[in-house]
Every structure is written in structure tokens, then in C-alpha cells.
Amino acid sequence: MTSHTTPPPSLFDPVSIGALQCANRIVMAPLTRCRALPGSLAPHALNAEYYAQRASAGLIVSEATQVEPRGIGYMGTPGIHSDAQREGWKLVTDAVHAAGGLIVAQLWHVGAVSHPDLQPGGELPVSASNVELSGTVHTQNGRMHRVAPRALRTDEMPGIVEAFRQASRNARDAGFDGVEIHGANGYLIEQFLRDSTNLRDDDWGGSVTNRIRLALSVVDAAVDVFGRNRVGIRLSPVSNANACPSDSNPQATYGTLIEALARRRIAFLHFIEGNTGAAHFTDGFDFAGARRGFPGTCIANNKYTREMAIQAVESGAADAVAFGVPFISNPDLVRRLQLNAPLTPANTKTYYGPGPIGYTDYPTLESVQAG
Ligand SMILES: Cc1cc2nc3c(=O)[nH]c(=O)nc-3n(C[C@H](O)[C@H](O)[C@H](O)COP(=O)(O)O)c2cc1C
């Protein structure tokens, strides 16, 4: 007798994420490493080598890349707004593709998570409203306290959306397989989403409909360029990353946003469950309900172990799982998870640039065993 029940997928099975045929369900999470070329902030050969080493991931989400000069909040992060940056990213996508991988660009604007020392002309960073996020920013002049940003004028909003549209074109021309809109971790899009940081009374603030307008406009701009099946978004409904205060009702705000994204049938949602890089939890937002209502792929992230990831995919709680820190120090993470081999721990001191140490010099399992 044959059984008609399909066995649950495994973490190591292929998955389609929109138009992308991924070899497995292990995603490399976006990881800022601050190793773009000084001056041009263009990616270069070292970055191409790093990403190609990790091309066995089912999908790589690139480190966040700023869509305009004001979108920067850290020294040495790559942009995707100039010709040199586009050409630099081409080195990266070519190297990943040559190694058999897939890579989408994470499009980013930090908004208030910056400092005048990093901004063009020493201007104030921009945001939804002039709400200061506590914390410090590392600049060429040392560590500085964040400042209250300048609220974007209503007539400047189309320009922000255009920056994401042009960045999407640059990503396409640089050979990326798609884009992930960075709607998480307290950066500009999330500063508009949350009523704690968005105090506006124009069409871009106030009601949930208005607060989700920037996220949806940016997604629509990316879809215009790439088509809906190569666009996803990263969301962190309950994270307090970058000291961004919580929304008063994450369920209503993010739930309404996700319903609108479901109607657009974009390729994927990428959820950070809990506090980014800290506690994993799912209280405060119905992640399972959001997944049920979304027709595309759901990628889960935050502090997943091998066992948690296997369980999440086999139980249907997630279609794929993204790993961040484990990919920093294990270029062959997929193989190690397959074999249940030990993982090399990451050195936090070399997370952020410059140079190859703690970047391209982490060993594969073979070289560990040989050495
Ligand atoms: C060094 C470092 C850089 C990061 N850069 C980004 C980034 O550019 N974009 C982003 O959305 N998240 C970023 N994150 C968060 C990770 O993508 C991920 O959500 C977090 O590390 C939790 O996943 P993990 O427990 O598997 O590491 C970064 C985290 C680390 C440690």
C-alpha cells in the first residue's frame, strides 16, 4: 500500500523562495561587517571571497547596504547608491553565483541610528519624528551619543521611496537574485512603523494605515524593479534593537502590515523572533498566525540552534531558518549542521572591520580535522 501523506520537509531539503530555487532551508542572515573600501564604501574582492565561502547556504541575505548617503549609521558599511558600489557588488554576486549560491541584497536606511559625524555635510540624521534613540554610534571622531534626528518633511517622503527604487535597480544591475527590505531592528522603516517613534500627523503617521505606508511604498518600489517573487522584507515586531521603543500594539501594527504584504504576494517574510541577537521568544506577536496568513515563504531567525531549526522546519513552524553568528565563524555551516559536527565559536572582537582576520580566515571542517 502506498501512503498519500507527504513527509514533512527537512532543514536540508530544497525550497522555493519566490522565484529562487534554494538548495536547502538554511539562510545566511544579514551581517554587517564594516569592510567596504574606505572612501567609496564599495564592496571589493575581500567581500566577494567572504560571501563565496558561504555560498552553500540555501540563500544568502547580504549585509545591510545603505540606499543613500544619509542611510549610513556605522563606519565602513557598503552602499548601493553609486556606480562604484554597484560594480563592487557585482564582484560579490558573481563570486557567489560561481560557487553555486544565491544572494539577495538587504536594502537599508538607518534613519535616526546615526550621528552628524557620519552624515553628509554634518547634518542631523533623518527620521519619522525628532525622537532620540538612546545609545552610541562609532564615528571617525570616536564613540558619540546619538542625537535627536530631524523629522522628514512630507515633501521629502517620495525621495526616500525613490532611493529604495534606485537601490533596487542597482541591485538588479549588480546581479543580485532579489532584495530584502530592512524593516527591522529599529532602523528608518521601523521608526515609521512604531507609534513610539512616529509622532507625525501627515499621511505617513498617526493611524496604522499611515505608519505602514513607508514600508509598503518601499516594497512596491522594489517589486516594480524585481517582480514580487524576488522581494522580501525583514521584520522584528518585538525586538528592542537599537533602543527603539516598542509599538503600543505590535499585533495590530505588524499584523496589518503583513496582511497587506500577503495581498501583494511577495516572496518572503523574514522574522526576528524576540530580541535581535539576545533572547529568543515569540510572546507579544502571533508569529504563527502571521505565517498562516502569508502565502509566501517564512524565514525564522534569532538564536536558533541546529535542533531548534530542524524542529521548526519539520513541524511547519517555519519554511527556512536564518543563522547569523554561526555563519560568521563557520563558512561551511550547512555541511556542519548536516553532519552534526562541532561549530567554531565566533570572535566578537573581529565582527566589524577592517581586513581578513575574523572574516575570511575561519576554517572549514576539513581544515580543522586536517590541522
Ligand atoms: C555582527 C552582526 C551584524 C549584524 N548585521 C545585521 C544587518 O546588517 N542586518 C540585519 O537585519 N541584522 C543584522 N544582524 C542581526 C542578525 O542578522 C541576526 O538577526 C542575529 O545575529 C540573530 O541571529 P543568530 O542568533 O543566528 O546570530 C547582525 C548581527 C551581528 C552579530
The ligand as a Tripos MOL2 file, in Angstrom:
@<TRIPOS>MOLECULE
LIG
   31    33     1     0     0
SMALL
NO_CHARGES

@<TRIPOS>ATOM
      1 C1         27.9310   41.2730   13.6220 C.3       1 LIG1
      2 C2         26.4510   41.3250   13.3580 C.ar      1 LIG1
      3 C3         25.9850   42.1150   12.3180 C.ar      1 LIG1
      4 C4         24.6100   42.1570   12.0200 C.ar      1 LIG1
      5 N1         24.1750   42.8880   10.9480 N.ar      1 LIG1
      6 C5         22.8590   42.8600   10.5790 C.ar      1 LIG1
      7 C6         22.4180   43.5090    9.3930 C.ar      1 LIG1
      8 O1         23.1960   44.0950    8.6260 O.2       1 LIG1
      9 N2         21.0920   43.4500    9.1120 N.ar      1 LIG1
     10 C7         20.1910   42.8010    9.9200 C.ar      1 LIG1
     11 O2         18.9900   42.7760    9.6200 O.2       1 LIG1
     12 N3         20.5940   42.1560   11.0380 N.ar      1 LIG1
     13 C8         21.8990   42.1520   11.3590 C.ar      1 LIG1
     14 N4         22.3310   41.4390   12.4650 N.ar      1 LIG1
     15 C9         21.3670   40.5480   13.1610 C.3       1 LIG1
     16 C10        21.4880   39.1240   12.5720 C.3       1 LIG1
     17 O3         21.0520   39.0910   11.2300 O.3       1 LIG1
     18 C11        20.6330   38.1320   13.3690 C.3       1 LIG1
     19 O4         19.3230   38.5880   13.4000 O.3       1 LIG1
     20 C12        21.1350   37.9420   14.7990 C.3       1 LIG1
     21 O5         22.5450   37.7240   14.8290 O.3       1 LIG1
     22 C13        20.4400   36.7440   15.4640 C.3       1 LIG1
     23 O6         20.6520   35.5590   14.7240 O.3       1 LIG1
     24 P1         21.7220   34.4700   15.2340 P.3       1 LIG1
     25 O7         21.3490   34.1330   16.6470 O.co2     1 LIG1
     26 O8         21.5780   33.3000   14.3030 O.co2     1 LIG1
     27 O9         23.0700   35.1270   15.1690 O.co2     1 LIG1
     28 C14        23.6900   41.4110   12.8020 C.ar      1 LIG1
     29 C15        24.1720   40.6470   13.8710 C.ar      1 LIG1
     30 C16        25.5320   40.5880   14.1450 C.ar      1 LIG1
     31 C17        26.0240   39.7230   15.2690 C.3       1 LIG1
@<TRIPOS>BOND
     1     1     2 1
     2     2     3 ar
     3     2    30 ar
     4     3     4 ar
     5     4     5 ar
     6     4    28 ar
     7     5     6 ar
     8     6     7 ar
     9     6    13 1
    10     7     8 2
    11     7     9 ar
    12     9    10 ar
    13    10    11 2
    14    10    12 ar
    15    12    13 ar
    16    13    14 ar
    17    14    15 1
    18    14    28 ar
    19    15    16 1
    20    16    17 1
    21    16    18 1
    22    18    19 1
    23    18    20 1
    24    20    21 1
    25    20    22 1
    26    22    23 1
    27    23    24 1
    28    24    25 2
    29    24    26 1
    30    24    27 1
    31    28    29 ar
    32    29    30 ar
    33    30    31 1
@<TRIPOS>SUBSTRUCTURE
     1 LIG1         1 GROUP 0 **** ****
